[in-house]
Amino acid sequence: MRVLVTGGAGYIGAIAARILLDAGYDIAVLDTLERGRRKAVDGRATLFVGDVGDPQIVRAALRDCAAVIHLAGYAEVAESQRFPEKYFDNNVTRPTRMLEEMVCAGVRDIVFSSTCSVYGEPAQVPIIESDTAKPINAYGSSKLEFEALLRQYSAEHALRPLVLRYFNVVGALPDGTLGEHHDPESHIVPLILRAALSGEHRFEVYGNDYPTRDGTCVRDYIHVVDLVNAHRLSLEYLLAGGQPQVVNLGNGQGSSNLEVVDTCSEVTGVHFDIEFGPRRAGDPATLVASNDRAGRVLGWRPERGLREAVSDAWRWHRVHGASSGGTPESVPLH
């Protein structure tokens, strides 16, 4: 069975394509390669270089596909605050053309990569899917708007979307062959690990005056392999006739920025000197998931914790760190 993975040359997309190929799926990848890497695409997949907003390339990529996993999009909170129009164009306007092509091709099932950023400052923790969505940054707002479009297409064109609201994704394939690479990098774990490799052990953490146990942001970290396994289960659910759902994907446990630094220190054996800077615009204090619905609907449970995710990421960075973009003198953290 063929499945289209948009953004399949990126961090999560490349790992998703690999795991789905290993599970017996035939995979087509659609990626602009603007932020993805050609060499990350498994040789068994068929790569289409292009944009989800280009009807012609989407039409070709969709040929013979039974479903779509839509991972393509911009995903940096700080960047979205500076360039909101860029995020709405890339995360809403362009993929709407992909939905039109799906309707024309008769492809009904789509697994959508959404985000916990849609919740904004949550009223309660852990967050459940029925909680009010009030994003406080353009990234979360763009994802929530596309979720609304999926509901519209479900009602009008019988699409069956399964919306996966990711919490913070970390880690790498345990064999060290695929890991997290962004340029520029803004995610906390790869930044710490790059710094451990470079010998620069001084960090600026964004904010220490949040209403949390140590004053720094608290996030729910999910291993990328657990996340991708949830995508596989989502495909199986939809292809078996499952109905549209919104599902949180997180571990259900929160770690503060300082606790993440401590975990990275334990794994790498490196001591990090922390400096505190101002809060980053658009960052909520605490985001922790309830993953009960994922268990009920998909039969999914996370199997790996933060330490295992950091250990797998460290294995990848020790092999690939020299080519992962380098480390600036002062490395900002989430």
PyMOL commands that set and color helices and strands:
alter all, ss='L'
color gray80, all
select helices_A, chain A and resi 11-22+38-40+55-62+77-82+84-105+116-119+138-157+188-198+224-239+257-268+292-298+306-323
alter helices_A, ss='H'
color red, helices_A
select strands_A, chain A and resi 2-6+26-31+46-49+65-70+109-115+160-166+168-170+202-206+218-223+245-249+254-256+273-277+286-287+331-333
alter strands_A, ss='S'
color yellow, strands_A
deselect
rebuild
show_as cartoon
